[in-house]
Amino acid sequence: MEMSGQQLIPATREDVWAALNDADVLRVCIPGCQELTKSSDTEMTAIAVMKVGPVKARFQGAVTLSDLDPPNGYKITGEGQGGVAGFAKGVATVKLEPADSGTVLIYTVDAQIGGKLSQLGGRLIDVTAKQMAGQFFKRFAEEIQARQNAAVDPGRMTAPKSEGVSQKNERSTSTDRARIEATFSPGPAPAVAVARAGPSMPILGLVVFVSVLAALWAVYGGLLPGLLPAGDDRGQMSPDIASAVQLIMAAAIGYLFGARAR
């Protein structure tokens, strides 16, 4: 099977040559390629899944570069085994020529196939090969363009993302700080603390009650008997009442001081 064609790549010959010798670029661009490892400057090993009509196979192969003439071109020799699906081997010549809008890549391929693949017919194989070549060159041009853009402005794609992460972290820090301040900042004093600032109504009533008892004691127990004539029973307080008044006064005064202490 023979195939030839050419493709315009919007890049200099030097850039196209470098990409053709970069295993990472080729791995991305070759349809179905799963692995592509560069074992030396002129040798590569590859694993690729190919589908030609109803036959789908996983090929393992090796590629050797020869007749290197940078940045003008080289020759590629390769062979792959696909198990029961068959095998494929061939030689391709690649030339790079300068153009006004980039570089023209010219290629010729001479390949041989065997096994089930050879039974599919030359027409189907030819159509599939051209489709795969078109996919390769489309991806190849896009990959070179993407690398050129990254070299001109490395931070063009990453700067907005970094700025967004920074703003998000700043908002998160502010939110956390607000939560901490809300948790540990002193709030308004409890209502019970305000109530302690002045005497409550039960304490005021107790003070009045103690004052009345003290007045009764002074009148009937001390002051009034001294003012009345001797033998007048009106100023006398019975011992039981006097004892009761003293006990009530002592209890009231003790409660009053205890309440103030709290």
C-alpha contacts under 8 A as a table, 3 or more apart, distances in Angstrom:
res1	aa1	res2	aa2	distance
1	M	109	V	7.94
1	M	110	D	5.83
1	M	111	A	5.17
1	M	112	Q	6.12
1	M	122	G	7.68
1	M	126	D	7.83
2	E	108	T	7.47
2	E	109	V	5.51
2	E	110	D	4.59
2	E	111	A	6.34
3	M	108	T	5.82
3	M	109	V	5.04
3	M	110	D	6.67
3	M	126	D	7.97
4	S	106	I	7.75
4	S	107	Y	5.56
4	S	108	T	4.18
4	S	109	V	6.03
5	G	106	I	6.01
5	G	107	Y	5.62
5	G	108	T	6.66
6	Q	104	V	6.66
6	Q	105	L	5.39
6	Q	106	I	4.26
6	Q	107	Y	6.10
7	Q	104	V	5.64
7	Q	105	L	5.17
7	Q	106	I	6.61
7	Q	137	F	7.17
8	L	102	G	6.81
8	L	103	T	5.76
8	L	104	V	4.49
8	L	105	L	6.26
9	I	16	V	7.62
9	I	102	G	5.67
9	I	103	T	5.18
9	I	104	V	6.12
9	I	105	L	7.11
9	I	141	A	5.72
10	P	101	S	5.97
10	P	102	G	4.28
10	P	103	T	6.36
10	P	141	A	6.96
10	P	145	Q	7.65
11	A	15	D	6.23
11	A	16	V	6.49
11	A	101	S	7.64
11	A	102	G	4.61
11	A	103	T	6.02
11	A	144	I	7.40
11	A	145	Q	7.64
12	T	15	D	5.30
12	T	16	V	6.31
12	T	98	P	7.38
12	T	102	G	5.47
12	T	103	T	5.85
13	R	16	V	5.07
13	R	17	W	5.93
13	R	71	P	6.06
13	R	72	N	7.52
13	R	96	L	6.55
13	R	97	E	7.25
13	R	98	P	6.50
13	R	102	G	7.51
13	R	103	T	5.70
14	E	17	W	5.14
14	E	18	A	6.17
14	E	71	P	5.79
15	D	18	A	5.18
15	D	19	A	6.24
15	D	144	I	7.54
16	V	19	A	5.14
16	V	20	L	6.20
16	V	103	T	7.59
16	V	144	I	7.49
17	W	20	L	5.16
17	W	21	N	6.53
17	W	70	P	6.89
17	W	71	P	5.48
17	W	72	N	7.75
17	W	73	G	7.56
17	W	96	L	7.99
18	A	21	N	5.32
18	A	22	D	6.32
19	A	22	D	4.98
19	A	25	V	6.15
19	A	26	L	7.58
19	A	144	I	7.18
20	L	23	A	7.90
20	L	25	V	7.51
20	L	26	L	6.92
21	N	26	L	8.00
22	D	25	V	5.44
22	D	26	L	6.41
23	A	26	L	5.13
23	A	27	R	6.01
23	A	36	L	6.28
23	A	37	T	6.49
23	A	38	K	6.15
24	D	27	R	5.21
24	D	28	V	6.54
24	D	36	L	7.62
25	V	28	V	5.40
25	V	29	C	6.33
25	V	140	F	7.48
25	V	143	E	7.08
26	L	29	C	5.04
26	L	30	I	5.85
26	L	36	L	7.71
26	L	140	F	7.72
27	R	30	I	5.77
27	R	33	C	5.93
27	R	34	Q	7.27
27	R	35	E	6.69
27	R	36	L	5.67
28	V	31	P	7.92
28	V	33	C	7.42
28	V	139	R	7.67
29	C	135	Q	7.70
29	C	136	F	5.18
29	C	137	F	7.56
29	C	139	R	5.16
29	C	140	F	5.58
29	C	143	E	7.90
30	I	33	C	5.56
30	I	132	M	7.99
30	I	135	Q	7.82
30	I	136	F	5.39
31	P	48	A	7.88
31	P	50	M	7.96
31	P	132	M	6.40
31	P	135	Q	6.89
31	P	136	F	6.47
32	G	48	A	5.19
32	G	49	V	4.91
32	G	50	M	6.10
33	C	36	L	7.27
33	C	46	A	7.40
33	C	47	I	6.10
33	C	48	A	4.14
33	C	49	V	6.45
34	Q	46	A	7.62
34	Q	47	I	5.56
34	Q	48	A	5.32
34	Q	49	V	7.37
35	E	45	T	7.90
35	E	46	A	5.36
35	E	47	I	5.03
35	E	48	A	6.94
36	L	44	M	6.75
36	L	45	T	5.72
36	L	46	A	4.40
36	L	47	I	6.62
37	T	44	M	5.46
37	T	45	T	5.32
37	T	46	A	6.46
38	K	41	D	7.16
38	K	42	T	7.99
38	K	43	E	6.07
38	K	44	M	4.35
38	K	45	T	6.61
39	S	42	T	7.92
39	S	43	E	5.59
39	S	44	M	5.47
39	S	45	T	7.23
40	S	43	E	5.07
40	S	44	M	7.01
42	T	64	T	5.66
42	T	65	L	4.81
42	T	66	S	7.03
43	E	62	A	7.40
43	E	63	V	5.78
43	E	64	T	4.65
43	E	65	L	6.35
44	M	62	A	5.80
44	M	63	V	5.12
44	M	64	T	6.53
45	T	60	Q	7.76
45	T	61	G	5.91
45	T	62	A	4.39
45	T	63	V	6.15
46	A	60	Q	5.91
46	A	61	G	5.40
46	A	62	A	6.07
46	A	63	V	7.71
47	I	58	R	7.10
47	I	59	F	5.67
47	I	60	Q	4.60
47	I	61	G	6.50
48	A	58	R	5.78
48	A	59	F	5.31
48	A	60	Q	6.68
49	V	56	K	7.23
49	V	57	A	5.75
49	V	58	R	4.35
49	V	59	F	6.08
50	M	56	K	5.72
50	M	57	A	5.57
50	M	58	R	6.36
50	M	59	F	7.30
51	K	54	P	7.17
51	K	55	V	5.67
51	K	56	K	4.15
51	K	57	A	6.45
52	V	55	V	5.34
52	V	56	K	6.33
52	V	117	L	7.48
52	V	124	L	7.51
52	V	125	I	6.70
52	V	128	T	6.38
53	G	56	K	7.79
53	G	120	L	7.58
53	G	124	L	7.09
55	V	85	A	6.92
55	V	116	K	7.64
55	V	117	L	7.19
56	K	85	A	7.41
57	A	82	G	5.58
57	A	83	G	7.47
57	A	85	A	6.02
58	R	82	G	5.42
58	R	83	G	7.75
59	F	80	G	5.64
59	F	81	Q	5.16
59	F	82	G	4.34
59	F	83	G	7.66
59	F	87	F	7.95
60	Q	80	G	5.23
60	Q	81	Q	5.47
60	Q	82	G	6.73
61	G	78	G	7.07
61	G	79	E	5.39
61	G	80	G	3.87
61	G	81	Q	6.29
62	A	78	G	5.69
62	A	79	E	5.87
62	A	80	G	6.70
63	V	76	I	6.82
63	V	77	T	5.72
63	V	78	G	4.36
63	V	79	E	6.89
64	T	76	I	5.85
64	T	77	T	5.23
64	T	78	G	6.33
65	L	68	L	7.17
65	L	74	Y	6.81
65	L	75	K	5.75
65	L	76	I	4.83
65	L	77	T	6.50
66	S	74	Y	6.00
66	S	75	K	5.11
66	S	76	I	6.44
66	S	77	T	7.87
67	D	73	G	7.99
67	D	74	Y	5.14
67	D	75	K	5.72
68	L	73	G	6.30
68	L	74	Y	4.51
68	L	75	K	7.06
69	D	72	N	5.40
69	D	73	G	5.36
69	D	74	Y	6.01
70	P	73	G	6.04
70	P	74	Y	7.83
71	P	96	L	7.08
72	N	95	K	5.74
72	N	96	L	4.93
72	N	97	E	6.88
73	G	93	T	7.71
73	G	94	V	5.26
73	G	95	K	4.32
73	G	96	L	5.64
74	Y	93	T	6.20
74	Y	94	V	5.52
74	Y	95	K	6.81
75	K	91	V	7.20
75	K	92	A	5.80
75	K	93	T	4.53
75	K	94	V	6.16
76	I	91	V	5.63
76	I	92	A	5.05
76	I	93	T	6.28
76	I	94	V	7.83
77	T	89	K	7.81
77	T	90	G	6.03
77	T	91	V	4.56
77	T	92	A	6.53
78	G	89	K	5.58
78	G	90	G	5.69
78	G	91	V	6.53
79	E	87	F	7.64
79	E	88	A	5.80
79	E	89	K	4.07
79	E	90	G	6.57
80	G	87	F	5.76
80	G	88	A	5.37
80	G	89	K	6.23
81	Q	86	G	6.52
81	Q	87	F	4.59
81	Q	88	A	6.68
82	G	85	A	5.39
82	G	86	G	5.26
82	G	87	F	5.50
83	G	86	G	5.77
83	G	87	F	7.43
84	V	115	G	6.86
84	V	116	K	7.18
85	A	115	G	5.77
85	A	116	K	5.05
85	A	117	L	6.15
86	G	113	I	7.13
86	G	114	G	5.09
86	G	115	G	3.85
86	G	116	K	5.67
86	G	117	L	6.00
86	G	118	S	7.86
87	F	113	I	5.60
87	F	114	G	5.29
87	F	115	G	6.55
87	F	117	L	7.80
88	A	111	A	7.08
88	A	112	Q	5.74
88	A	113	I	4.44
88	A	114	G	6.64
89	K	111	A	5.64
89	K	112	Q	5.44
89	K	113	I	6.61
90	G	109	V	7.12
90	G	110	D	5.52
90	G	111	A	3.94
90	G	112	Q	6.00
91	V	109	V	5.90
91	V	110	D	5.46
91	V	111	A	6.42
92	A	107	Y	6.79
92	A	108	T	5.53
92	A	109	V	4.37
92	A	110	D	6.41
93	T	107	Y	5.52
93	T	108	T	5.40
93	T	109	V	6.71
94	V	105	L	6.90
94	V	106	I	5.79
94	V	107	Y	4.64
94	V	108	T	6.96
95	K	105	L	5.81
95	K	106	I	5.12
95	K	107	Y	6.44
96	L	103	T	6.46
96	L	104	V	5.75
96	L	105	L	4.82
96	L	106	I	6.40
97	E	103	T	5.67
97	E	104	V	5.14
97	E	105	L	6.62
97	E	106	I	7.88
98	P	102	G	6.37
98	P	103	T	4.65
98	P	104	V	6.22
99	A	102	G	5.10
99	A	103	T	5.16
99	A	104	V	6.38
100	D	103	T	7.89
113	I	117	L	6.58
113	I	118	S	5.78
114	G	117	L	5.95
114	G	118	S	4.95
115	G	118	S	5.65
115	G	119	Q	7.23
116	K	119	Q	5.29
116	K	120	L	7.03
117	L	120	L	5.60
118	S	121	G	6.54
118	S	122	G	7.80
120	L	124	L	6.65
120	L	125	I	7.12
121	G	124	L	5.78
121	G	125	I	6.50
122	G	125	I	5.15
122	G	126	D	5.95
123	R	126	D	5.14
123	R	127	V	6.25
124	L	127	V	5.24
124	L	128	T	6.18
125	I	128	T	5.16
125	I	129	A	6.08
126	D	129	A	5.15
126	D	130	K	6.27
127	V	130	K	5.29
127	V	131	Q	6.27
128	T	131	Q	5.12
128	T	132	M	6.24
129	A	132	M	5.18
129	A	133	A	6.17
130	K	133	A	4.99
130	K	134	G	6.17
131	Q	134	G	5.14
131	Q	135	Q	6.30
132	M	135	Q	5.10
132	M	136	F	6.15
133	A	136	F	5.06
133	A	137	F	6.30
134	G	137	F	5.40
134	G	138	K	6.17
135	Q	138	K	5.26
135	Q	139	R	6.24
136	F	139	R	5.33
136	F	140	F	5.93
137	F	140	F	4.78
137	F	141	A	6.07
138	K	141	A	5.43
138	K	142	E	6.35
139	R	142	E	5.07
139	R	143	E	6.02
140	F	143	E	5.19
140	F	144	I	6.32
141	A	144	I	5.29
141	A	145	Q	6.22
142	E	145	Q	5.11
142	E	146	A	6.11
143	E	146	A	5.11
143	E	147	R	6.26
144	I	147	R	5.19
144	I	148	Q	6.22
145	Q	148	Q	5.11
145	Q	149	N	6.27
146	A	149	N	5.19
146	A	150	A	6.23
147	R	150	A	5.04
147	R	151	A	6.17
148	Q	151	A	5.11
148	Q	152	V	6.34
149	N	152	V	5.21
149	N	153	D	6.20
149	N	154	P	7.67
150	A	153	D	5.29
150	A	154	P	4.72
150	A	155	G	7.79
150	A	156	R	7.65
151	A	154	P	5.71
153	D	156	R	5.46
154	P	157	M	7.33
154	P	158	T	7.90
155	G	158	T	5.16
155	G	159	A	5.37
156	R	159	A	5.97
156	R	160	P	7.86
157	M	160	P	7.03
157	M	161	K	7.72
158	T	161	K	5.40
158	T	162	S	6.24
159	A	162	S	5.17
159	A	163	E	6.17
160	P	163	E	5.10
160	P	164	G	6.19
161	K	164	G	5.10
161	K	165	V	6.31
162	S	165	V	5.17
162	S	166	S	6.24
163	E	166	S	5.08
163	E	167	Q	6.24
164	G	167	Q	5.18
164	G	168	K	6.11
165	V	168	K	5.03
165	V	169	N	6.14
166	S	169	N	5.15
166	S	170	E	6.18
167	Q	170	E	5.01
167	Q	171	R	6.20
168	K	171	R	5.17
168	K	172	S	6.11
169	N	172	S	4.97
169	N	173	T	6.08
170	E	173	T	5.10
170	E	174	S	6.23
171	R	174	S	5.11
171	R	175	T	6.14
172	S	175	T	5.11
172	S	176	D	6.19
173	T	176	D	5.14
173	T	177	R	6.13
174	S	177	R	5.09
174	S	178	A	6.18
175	T	178	A	5.15
175	T	179	R	6.27
176	D	179	R	5.10
176	D	180	I	6.25
177	R	180	I	5.14
177	R	181	E	6.21
178	A	181	E	5.15
178	A	182	A	6.08
179	R	182	A	5.09
179	R	183	T	6.13
180	I	183	T	5.08
180	I	184	F	6.20
181	E	184	F	5.40
181	E	185	S	5.40
182	A	185	S	5.67
189	A	193	A	6.37
189	A	194	V	7.21
190	P	193	A	5.37
190	P	194	V	6.84
191	A	194	V	5.21
191	A	195	A	6.29
192	V	195	A	4.96
192	V	196	R	6.37
193	A	196	R	5.22
193	A	197	A	6.91
194	V	197	A	5.43
194	V	198	G	7.94
195	A	198	G	6.24
195	A	199	P	7.72
195	A	200	S	7.13
196	R	199	P	6.73
196	R	200	S	7.51
199	P	203	I	6.18
199	P	204	L	6.49
200	S	203	I	5.48
200	S	204	L	6.41
201	M	204	L	5.08
201	M	205	G	6.20
202	P	205	G	5.14
202	P	206	L	6.23
203	I	206	L	4.96
203	I	207	V	6.23
203	I	256	L	6.90
203	I	259	A	7.73
204	L	207	V	5.11
204	L	208	V	6.37
205	G	208	V	5.16
205	G	209	F	6.13
206	L	209	F	4.95
206	L	210	V	6.12
206	L	252	A	7.00
206	L	256	L	7.24
207	V	210	V	5.19
207	V	211	S	6.15
207	V	256	L	7.51
208	V	211	S	5.03
208	V	212	V	6.27
209	F	212	V	5.20
209	F	213	L	6.35
210	V	213	L	5.08
210	V	214	A	6.08
210	V	249	M	6.19
210	V	252	A	6.52
210	V	253	I	7.28
211	S	214	A	5.08
211	S	215	A	6.17
212	V	215	A	5.05
212	V	216	L	6.22
213	L	216	L	5.06
213	L	217	W	6.09
213	L	245	V	6.88
213	L	249	M	6.75
214	A	217	W	5.05
214	A	218	A	6.08
214	A	249	M	7.52
215	A	218	A	5.08
215	A	219	V	6.10
216	L	219	V	5.14
216	L	220	Y	5.80
216	L	221	G	7.47
217	W	220	Y	5.37
217	W	221	G	4.86
217	W	222	G	6.79
217	W	242	A	7.68
217	W	245	V	7.40
218	A	221	G	5.46
218	A	222	G	5.00
218	A	223	L	5.45
218	A	224	L	7.44
219	V	222	G	5.92
219	V	223	L	4.96
219	V	224	L	4.78
219	V	225	P	7.74
220	Y	223	L	6.71
220	Y	224	L	5.50
220	Y	225	P	6.66
220	Y	235	G	5.70
220	Y	236	Q	6.42
220	Y	237	M	5.97
221	G	224	L	7.13
221	G	225	P	7.04
221	G	235	G	7.83
221	G	236	Q	7.18
221	G	237	M	6.31
221	G	242	A	7.34
222	G	225	P	6.17
222	G	226	G	6.90
223	L	226	G	5.58
223	L	227	L	6.77
224	L	227	L	5.26
224	L	228	L	6.45
224	L	235	G	5.67
225	P	228	L	5.43
225	P	229	P	7.98
225	P	235	G	4.68
225	P	236	Q	6.38
226	G	229	P	7.82
228	L	232	D	6.52
228	L	235	G	6.82
229	P	232	D	5.79
232	D	235	G	6.71
232	D	236	Q	7.85
233	D	236	Q	5.31
237	M	241	I	6.63
237	M	242	A	6.37
238	S	241	I	5.39
238	S	242	A	6.22
239	P	242	A	5.04
239	P	243	S	6.11
240	D	243	S	5.22
240	D	244	A	6.19
241	I	244	A	5.06
241	I	245	V	6.07
242	A	245	V	5.14
242	A	246	Q	6.21
243	S	246	Q	5.12
243	S	247	L	6.23
244	A	247	L	5.20
244	A	248	I	6.18
245	V	248	I	5.19
245	V	249	M	6.09
246	Q	249	M	5.14
246	Q	250	A	6.12
247	L	250	A	5.14
247	L	251	A	6.15
248	I	251	A	5.19
248	I	252	A	6.00
249	M	252	A	5.09
249	M	253	I	6.01
250	A	253	I	5.27
250	A	254	G	6.13
251	A	254	G	5.15
251	A	255	Y	6.18
252	A	255	Y	5.18
252	A	256	L	6.07
253	I	256	L	5.01
253	I	257	F	6.32
254	G	257	F	5.44
254	G	258	G	6.13
255	Y	258	G	5.00
255	Y	259	A	6.03
256	L	259	A	5.27
256	L	260	R	6.35
257	F	260	R	5.14
257	F	261	A	6.13
258	G	261	A	5.10
258	G	262	R	6.50
259	A	262	R	5.26
